[in-house]
Amino acid sequence: MNSNRGRLGRGLWTLGVLLALLSQTARAEGLPSTLRASLLVRILAYDRRMGTLPPPLTVVVLHLEGNEGSEQTAREFTRALEAASRGKSILGRPVRVIRIGFRDPSQLQAELSAARAAALYACEGLEAYTDRIAQVTRHLSILSFTGSRAQVAQGLAIGLSRQGDSPIILVHLSAAREEGADLDAGLLSLSQLVKPDRE
């Protein structure tokens, strides 16, 4: 247990340093996919539940099927995630990255279940379906990520975004808990908590 705490402490320091370094490279259009991917892989280690899941930890990159822009974003982010996770393990588990196209909640639930997904990243183009995606991730206990603050407020758990020229981790705490996440307090100390939309 002490060794796990030590690793988390060192990792937390590294995550803080990464956020500081990324502040020099953030741009107005948002965080580049390589930086978002690096953050996502590091953040997974701060959900203690990941250490209880059978390997590999499957991260799904979700795009809107039939939307070329969304599909292109998903291809780019999938490559970035594969590069960020190559040769690394999360709490002793290797990471597998797959891409899924969203058609409807029933199809999404079936494909996520078959993939035994541990986490999901919702790409651009899915904004209108955020509530339906969140219902599925909560039902299946899958930790959800997005690059959009609005989608975090609408019910996804973790956002990888910008504030001014600096990268920021956004956490919708009740959504994360409903997805079964057990987030380390150290991660929350580096994050900005987002309140849900009243709607």
C-alpha positions as CSV (number, residue, x, y, z in Angstrom):
1,M,0.0,0.0,0.0
2,N,2.8,2.4,0.9
3,S,4.5,1.7,-2.4
4,N,1.3,2.4,-4.3
5,R,1.0,5.7,-2.4
6,G,4.6,6.6,-3.2
7,R,3.9,5.9,-6.9
8,L,0.8,8.0,-6.9
9,G,2.6,10.8,-5.1
10,R,5.4,10.8,-7.7
11,G,2.8,10.5,-10.5
12,L,0.9,13.4,-9.1
13,W,4.0,15.6,-9.0
14,T,4.6,14.5,-12.7
15,L,1.1,15.4,-13.6
16,G,1.5,18.8,-12.0
17,V,4.7,19.4,-13.9
18,L,3.0,18.2,-17.2
19,L,0.2,20.7,-16.7
20,A,2.7,23.5,-16.1
21,L,4.6,22.5,-19.3
22,L,1.5,22.2,-21.3
23,S,0.5,25.8,-20.4
24,Q,3.3,26.9,-22.7
25,T,1.9,24.9,-25.7
26,A,-1.9,25.4,-25.3
27,R,-3.5,27.3,-28.2
28,A,-6.9,29.0,-28.7
29,E,-8.3,26.0,-30.5
30,G,-7.8,23.8,-27.5
31,L,-5.3,21.3,-26.4
32,P,-3.5,19.3,-29.2
33,S,-4.5,15.7,-29.3
34,T,-1.1,14.5,-28.2
35,L,-1.3,16.5,-25.0
36,R,-4.9,15.5,-24.3
37,A,-3.9,11.8,-24.8
38,S,-0.9,12.2,-22.4
39,L,-3.2,13.7,-19.7
40,L,-5.9,11.0,-20.2
41,V,-3.4,8.2,-19.8
42,R,-2.0,9.8,-16.6
43,I,-5.4,10.5,-15.1
44,L,-6.5,6.9,-15.5
45,A,-4.0,6.0,-12.7
46,Y,-5.9,8.3,-10.3
47,D,-9.1,6.3,-10.6
48,R,-8.2,3.6,-8.0
49,R,-10.9,1.3,-9.5
50,M,-8.7,0.8,-12.6
51,G,-6.5,-1.4,-10.4
52,T,-9.4,-3.8,-9.8
53,L,-10.3,-4.3,-13.5
54,P,-9.1,-7.2,-15.5
55,P,-6.4,-6.4,-18.1
56,P,-6.1,-4.8,-20.5
57,L,-7.7,-1.5,-19.7
58,T,-9.7,-0.7,-22.8
59,V,-10.1,3.0,-23.7
60,V,-12.8,3.7,-26.4
61,V,-12.5,6.7,-28.6
62,L,-16.1,7.5,-29.6
63,H,-17.0,9.5,-32.7
64,L,-20.3,10.2,-34.5
65,E,-20.8,7.6,-37.2
66,G,-21.1,9.1,-40.6
67,N,-19.7,12.5,-39.6
68,E,-16.4,12.9,-41.4
69,G,-15.0,15.6,-39.1
70,S,-15.8,13.5,-36.0
71,E,-14.3,10.4,-37.5
72,Q,-11.1,12.3,-38.5
73,T,-10.8,13.6,-35.0
74,A,-11.2,10.1,-33.7
75,R,-8.6,8.7,-36.0
76,E,-6.1,11.4,-34.9
77,F,-6.9,11.0,-31.2
78,T,-6.7,7.2,-31.4
79,R,-3.1,7.4,-32.8
80,A,-2.2,9.9,-30.1
81,L,-3.6,7.6,-27.3
82,E,-1.8,4.6,-28.8
83,A,1.5,6.6,-28.7
84,A,0.9,7.9,-25.2
85,S,0.2,4.5,-23.8
86,R,2.8,2.5,-25.7
87,G,5.0,0.6,-23.3
88,K,3.2,1.9,-20.2
89,S,0.8,0.3,-17.7
90,I,-1.9,1.7,-15.5
91,L,-1.8,0.2,-12.1
92,G,-0.1,-2.9,-13.6
93,R,-2.4,-3.1,-16.5
94,P,-1.6,-2.5,-20.2
95,V,-3.9,-0.1,-22.2
96,R,-5.8,-1.0,-25.3
97,V,-7.3,1.7,-27.5
98,I,-10.2,1.1,-29.9
99,R,-12.5,3.3,-31.9
100,I,-16.3,3.1,-32.0
101,G,-18.9,5.0,-34.0
102,F,-22.0,6.2,-32.2
103,R,-25.4,5.5,-33.7
104,D,-27.7,5.2,-30.8
105,P,-27.5,4.3,-27.1
106,S,-28.5,0.6,-27.5
107,Q,-25.7,0.1,-30.1
108,L,-23.2,2.0,-27.9
109,Q,-24.1,-0.1,-24.8
110,A,-23.7,-3.3,-26.7
111,E,-20.3,-2.4,-28.2
112,L,-18.9,-1.0,-25.0
113,S,-20.0,-4.1,-23.1
114,A,-18.4,-6.4,-25.8
115,A,-15.2,-4.4,-25.6
116,R,-15.2,-4.4,-21.8
117,A,-14.4,-0.7,-21.9
118,A,-12.9,0.9,-18.8
119,A,-12.9,4.5,-20.2
120,L,-14.4,6.5,-23.1
121,Y,-13.3,9.7,-24.8
122,A,-16.1,11.5,-26.6
123,C,-14.9,13.3,-29.7
124,E,-16.2,16.5,-31.2
125,G,-19.5,16.0,-33.1
126,L,-21.2,14.2,-30.2
127,E,-22.4,17.3,-28.3
128,A,-26.1,16.7,-29.1
129,Y,-25.9,13.2,-27.7
130,T,-24.0,13.9,-24.4
131,D,-26.9,13.0,-22.1
132,R,-27.5,9.7,-23.9
133,I,-23.8,8.8,-23.8
134,A,-23.6,9.7,-20.1
135,Q,-26.5,7.4,-19.4
136,V,-24.6,4.5,-21.0
137,T,-21.3,5.2,-19.2
138,R,-23.1,5.4,-15.9
139,H,-25.0,2.2,-16.5
140,L,-21.8,0.3,-17.5
141,S,-19.5,2.1,-14.9
142,I,-17.2,3.5,-17.6
143,L,-15.1,6.7,-16.9
144,S,-15.9,9.3,-19.5
145,F,-13.6,12.0,-20.9
146,T,-14.1,14.9,-23.3
147,G,-12.3,18.0,-24.5
148,S,-15.4,20.1,-24.0
149,R,-16.3,22.0,-20.8
150,A,-20.0,22.1,-22.0
151,Q,-20.1,18.3,-22.2
152,V,-18.7,18.0,-18.7
153,A,-21.4,20.3,-17.4
154,Q,-23.9,18.2,-19.3
155,G,-22.9,15.0,-17.6
156,L,-19.6,13.5,-18.7
157,A,-17.0,13.0,-15.9
158,I,-13.7,14.6,-16.9
159,G,-12.8,17.4,-19.3
160,L,-9.3,18.1,-20.8
161,S,-9.6,21.7,-21.8
162,R,-8.1,25.1,-21.5
163,Q,-8.5,28.2,-19.4
164,G,-6.8,31.2,-20.9
165,D,-3.5,29.9,-22.2
166,S,-3.3,27.0,-19.6
167,P,-4.5,23.5,-19.8
168,I,-7.0,22.5,-17.2
169,I,-8.6,19.2,-15.9
170,L,-12.3,19.6,-15.3
171,V,-14.2,17.2,-13.1
172,H,-17.9,16.7,-12.8
173,L,-17.7,14.9,-9.4
174,S,-21.2,13.5,-9.2
175,A,-21.0,12.2,-12.8
176,A,-17.6,10.5,-12.0
177,R,-19.1,8.9,-8.9
178,E,-22.1,7.7,-10.9
179,E,-19.7,6.1,-13.3
180,G,-18.2,4.2,-10.4
181,A,-14.9,6.2,-10.3
182,D,-12.8,6.3,-7.1
183,L,-10.7,9.4,-7.8
184,D,-7.7,10.1,-5.7
185,A,-7.9,13.4,-3.8
186,G,-4.6,14.5,-5.3
187,L,-6.1,14.5,-8.7
188,L,-9.0,16.6,-7.5
189,S,-6.6,19.1,-6.0
190,L,-5.2,19.8,-9.5
191,S,-8.7,20.0,-11.1
192,Q,-11.5,22.4,-11.4
193,L,-14.8,21.1,-10.2
194,V,-17.7,21.7,-12.7
195,K,-21.3,22.1,-11.6
196,P,-23.9,20.3,-13.7
197,D,-26.2,22.2,-15.9
198,R,-29.5,22.9,-14.2
199,E,-31.3,21.4,-17.2
